[in-house]
Amino acid sequence: MTMGHNGDRQVDPFGHVYRYPVDDAALTRIEQSGEGLEWSPGVYGASSPVLDALVDAALAAGALGASLTGAGIAGSVLALCLDKDAERITEALKQRLSAPDYHNLAHRTEPLSPQQIDAAIVVNHATAHACEIVL
């Protein structure tokens, strides 16, 4: 999930332009490392600094994975976590959305209101027990 997002990523967690090397030399190093090309995120560039910031906030708070999802102009972030971590991750996302630099990053003229922040985060719980499928 996170690896897939890294293929879309625009900036790293520090705000620097993110570039994953996919030139011939980099691909040869991946092949020689034995990691397998399937673990290379690619370079799709479909994210934005705003979505990257939200993915990074969720991951830093303990999400098992996070990625942009959806299509169109804005997109959304989906974070996968254990039920016991959902509140902590939700709070981290709320803090990121209310951070002083967020409205500038999102090209907004003013910060999000607490009501907008609450409406922006939806916690979805599985309706049945999840499990691992081994093929």
C-alpha positions as CSV (number, residue, x, y, z in Angstrom):
1,M,0.0,0.0,0.0
2,T,2.7,2.5,1.0
3,M,5.0,1.3,-1.7
4,G,2.2,2.0,-4.2
5,H,1.9,5.5,-2.8
6,N,5.6,6.1,-3.2
7,G,5.2,5.6,-6.9
8,D,2.7,8.5,-6.9
9,R,4.6,10.6,-4.3
10,Q,5.6,14.2,-5.1
11,V,7.5,15.1,-1.9
12,D,9.2,13.2,0.9
13,P,8.3,13.6,4.5
14,F,10.6,16.6,4.7
15,G,9.1,18.4,1.8
16,H,11.9,17.7,-0.6
17,V,11.0,16.6,-4.2
18,Y,10.8,12.8,-4.2
19,R,12.4,10.9,-7.0
20,Y,12.7,7.2,-7.1
21,P,15.5,6.1,-9.4
22,V,14.3,3.9,-12.3
23,D,17.2,4.3,-14.7
24,D,19.0,1.3,-16.0
25,A,21.6,1.3,-13.3
26,A,19.0,1.6,-10.5
27,L,17.0,-1.3,-12.0
28,T,20.2,-3.4,-12.2
29,R,20.9,-2.7,-8.5
30,I,17.4,-3.8,-7.6
31,E,17.8,-7.0,-9.6
32,Q,21.2,-7.7,-8.1
33,S,19.9,-7.1,-4.6
34,G,17.5,-9.9,-4.9
35,E,14.6,-7.7,-3.6
36,G,12.7,-8.1,-6.8
37,L,11.4,-5.5,-9.2
38,E,7.9,-5.9,-7.8
39,W,9.1,-4.0,-4.6
40,S,10.1,-0.9,-6.7
41,P,7.4,1.7,-6.4
42,G,7.8,3.1,-9.9
43,V,7.4,6.8,-10.8
44,Y,3.8,7.7,-11.6
45,G,3.6,11.1,-9.9
46,A,-0.2,11.2,-9.4
47,S,0.0,12.5,-5.8
48,S,0.3,16.0,-4.5
49,P,2.3,17.5,-1.6
50,V,-1.0,17.7,0.4
51,L,-1.8,14.0,0.0
52,D,1.9,13.1,0.7
53,A,1.7,15.1,3.9
54,L,-1.4,13.2,5.0
55,V,0.1,9.8,4.1
56,D,3.2,10.7,6.1
57,A,1.2,11.8,9.1
58,A,-0.8,8.5,9.1
59,L,2.4,6.4,8.8
60,A,4.2,8.4,11.5
61,A,1.3,7.8,13.8
62,G,1.5,4.0,13.3
63,A,-0.6,3.2,10.2
64,L,0.3,-0.2,8.7
65,G,0.1,1.4,5.3
66,A,-1.3,4.5,3.6
67,S,-1.8,5.6,0.1
68,L,-3.7,8.0,-2.1
69,T,-6.9,6.6,-3.6
70,G,-9.6,7.7,-6.0
71,A,-9.4,9.7,-9.1
72,G,-10.0,13.2,-10.3
73,I,-8.6,16.5,-9.1
74,A,-8.2,16.0,-5.4
75,G,-8.1,12.4,-4.4
76,S,-8.3,10.9,-0.9
77,V,-5.9,9.1,1.5
78,L,-6.7,5.7,2.8
79,A,-4.8,4.5,5.9
80,L,-4.9,0.9,7.1
81,C,-4.5,0.4,10.8
82,L,-5.3,-1.9,13.7
83,D,-8.6,-0.9,15.5
84,K,-6.6,-0.1,18.6
85,D,-4.5,2.5,16.7
86,A,-7.4,4.2,14.9
87,E,-7.9,7.0,17.4
88,R,-4.2,7.9,17.6
89,I,-4.0,8.0,13.8
90,T,-7.2,10.0,13.5
91,E,-5.8,12.6,16.0
92,A,-2.5,12.8,14.0
93,L,-4.4,13.5,10.8
94,K,-6.5,16.1,12.6
95,Q,-3.3,17.8,13.9
96,R,-1.8,17.7,10.4
97,L,-4.9,19.2,8.9
98,S,-4.9,22.0,11.5
99,A,-1.1,22.7,11.3
100,P,-0.2,26.3,10.5
101,D,1.4,25.4,7.2
102,Y,-1.4,23.1,5.9
103,H,-3.7,25.7,4.4
104,N,-0.8,27.1,2.5
105,L,0.3,23.7,1.3
106,A,-3.4,23.1,0.2
107,H,-3.5,26.5,-1.5
108,R,-6.4,27.6,0.8
109,T,-6.9,31.2,1.7
110,E,-7.6,30.3,5.3
111,P,-7.2,27.3,7.7
112,L,-9.8,24.6,7.9
113,S,-12.3,25.0,10.7
114,P,-12.6,22.3,13.4
115,Q,-15.9,21.3,11.8
116,Q,-14.3,20.9,8.3
117,I,-11.4,18.8,9.9
118,D,-13.9,16.5,11.7
119,A,-15.9,16.1,8.4
120,A,-12.7,15.3,6.5
121,I,-11.8,12.2,8.4
122,V,-14.0,9.1,8.2
123,V,-13.1,6.1,10.3
124,N,-14.4,2.9,8.8
125,H,-14.4,-0.3,10.8
126,A,-14.5,-3.7,9.2
127,T,-18.0,-5.3,9.4
128,A,-16.6,-8.7,10.0
129,H,-13.3,-10.1,11.3
130,A,-10.4,-9.7,8.9
131,C,-7.9,-12.4,8.3
132,E,-4.9,-13.3,6.3
133,I,-5.4,-15.3,3.1
134,V,-2.5,-17.5,2.3
135,L,-2.3,-18.9,-1.2
